[in-house]
Amino acid sequence: MNTPTLVASLIMAVLVVLLIAFLIRQMMRGWLHRAQRQAELIGALPPLPDTVGPAIIPATKGLYVGSTIAPSWQDRIAVGDLGFRAKATLTRYPEGIMMQRTGAGPIWIPDEAITAIRTERGIAGKALTHDGILAIRWRLPSGTEIDTGFRGDDRRDLANWVGEEDAA
């Protein structure tokens, strides 16, 4: 390889690296702006209860897919750690639903805040070819309705959850 070709290759490599760095910076900036716009709309999450009764539905292991502003399944919430996927365990109690997430804080969904529990094909940018995502629609203390998505490790376990809000 001669010197002019080497120099041209190095210049192109530097330009590609700079372009990639610029694009990553713009994506991060967009995510932060989204979080700032949503902060007032989302507000504070409900506090964790001091005690709960016995589990109505035992722990279901799976993946917390994310939360979106209802009714749009693609308007992902970027406030706090609500926008990040994490392994999770979902348990139903008489007082509400507890989602324990690995590497993120737990989410407590009070029973009176739940408006619907259903299965969906997609939520928060995660799309499946079948109804394999449990979508819990609930109202935050700020009054905003959101959908919280959970994909169970075993799709058959989701049958325990669907229609449960009518019985509770």
C-alpha positions in Angstrom: 0.0 0.0 0.0 1.5 3.3 -1.0 1.5 6.4 1.2 -1.3 8.4 -0.5 -3.6 5.4 -0.3 -2.8 4.8 3.4 -3.4 8.5 4.2 -6.7 8.4 2.3 -7.8 5.2 4.2 -6.9 6.8 7.5 -8.8 9.9 6.7 -11.9 7.9 5.7 -11.6 5.8 8.9 -11.5 8.9 11.0 -14.5 10.4 9.2 -16.5 7.2 9.7 -15.7 7.2 13.4 -16.6 10.8 13.7 -19.9 10.2 11.9 -20.8 7.3 14.2 -19.9 9.3 17.3 -22.1 12.2 16.1 -25.0 9.9 15.4 -24.7 8.2 18.8 -24.5 11.7 20.5 -27.7 12.8 18.7 -29.6 9.6 19.7 -28.6 10.2 23.4 -29.6 13.8 23.2 -33.0 12.9 21.7 -33.5 10.3 24.6 -32.7 13.0 27.2 -35.0 15.5 25.6 -37.8 13.0 25.5 -37.2 12.3 29.3 -37.4 16.0 30.0 -40.6 16.4 28.1 -42.2 13.4 29.8 -41.0 14.2 33.4 -44.0 16.4 34.4 -46.5 14.1 32.6 -45.2 11.0 34.4 -44.4 12.5 37.8 -43.6 10.1 40.7 -44.4 6.4 40.7 -46.7 5.0 43.4 -44.7 4.2 46.6 -44.1 0.6 47.5 -46.5 -0.7 50.2 -45.3 -1.6 53.6 -47.1 -4.9 53.6 -49.1 -7.0 51.2 -51.4 -10.0 51.5 -50.8 -13.4 50.1 -50.1 -13.6 46.4 -53.2 -14.1 44.2 -51.1 -15.0 41.2 -47.7 -16.5 42.0 -44.5 -15.0 40.6 -44.2 -15.1 36.9 -40.7 -14.8 35.5 -39.9 -12.9 32.3 -38.8 -9.7 30.8 -40.0 -6.2 31.5 -40.3 -4.8 28.0 -40.9 -1.2 28.9 -43.7 1.3 29.5 -45.5 3.5 27.0 -47.9 6.4 27.2 -51.4 4.9 26.5 -52.8 4.3 23.9 -49.6 4.4 21.7 -47.6 1.1 21.9 -44.6 2.9 20.5 -44.4 6.1 22.7 -41.8 4.7 25.1 -41.4 6.4 28.4 -37.8 7.6 28.9 -38.2 9.0 32.5 -36.1 7.3 35.1 -35.5 3.6 34.4 -38.9 2.9 32.9 -37.6 2.9 29.4 -35.0 0.2 29.9 -35.6 -3.5 29.5 -34.8 -5.8 32.4 -35.4 -9.3 33.6 -38.3 -9.2 35.9 -40.7 -11.1 38.2 -44.4 -10.2 38.2 -46.6 -11.1 41.2 -50.3 -10.2 41.8 -51.4 -9.3 45.4 -54.8 -8.2 46.6 -53.4 -4.6 46.9 -51.9 -4.6 43.4 -49.1 -5.9 41.2 -45.4 -5.9 42.1 -42.8 -6.0 39.3 -39.3 -6.8 40.7 -36.7 -5.9 38.1 -33.1 -6.9 37.9 -30.8 -3.9 37.7 -33.6 -1.4 38.1 -36.1 -0.4 40.8 -39.3 -2.3 41.5 -42.6 -1.0 40.0 -45.7 -1.1 42.2 -49.0 -0.9 40.4 -51.9 -0.3 42.9 -55.0 -2.3 42.3 -57.2 0.8 42.1 -54.9 2.2 39.3 -55.3 -0.8 37.0 -57.7 -0.2 34.1 -57.0 -3.2 31.9 -54.8 -6.3 31.6 -54.5 -7.9 28.2 -52.1 -9.6 25.8 -50.6 -7.7 22.9 -48.4 -8.4 19.9 -46.1 -5.4 20.6 -45.3 -2.7 23.0 -42.4 -0.2 23.5 -40.7 -1.2 20.2 -40.9 -5.0 21.0 -43.0 -6.8 18.4 -43.9 -10.5 18.3 -45.8 -12.6 15.8 -48.3 -13.7 18.5 -50.0 -12.2 21.5 -47.1 -12.9 23.9 -46.7 -9.6 25.8 -48.8 -8.9 28.8 -49.8 -5.2 28.7 -51.0 -3.7 32.0 -52.8 -0.4 31.5 -52.8 1.7 34.7 -53.2 5.3 35.8 -50.2 7.1 37.5 -50.7 9.4 40.5 -50.2 12.3 38.0 -53.4 11.1 36.1 -51.5 9.8 33.0 -52.5 6.4 31.7 -49.6 4.2 30.7 -49.1 0.6 29.4 -46.5 -1.5 31.1 -45.3 -4.5 29.1 -44.1 -7.9 30.3 -43.1 -10.9 28.3 -43.3 -14.1 30.3 -40.6 -16.8 29.9 -43.5 -19.2 29.4 -46.3 -17.7 27.4 -48.9 -20.1 28.9 -48.4 -18.3 32.3 -49.9 -15.2 30.8 -53.4 -16.9 30.8 -53.4 -16.5 34.7 -53.2 -12.8 34.3 -55.7 -12.0 31.5 -59.2 -11.3 32.8 -57.9 -11.2 36.4 -58.7 -7.5 36.8 -62.4 -8.3 36.5 -62.2 -10.8 39.3 -60.2 -8.6 41.7 
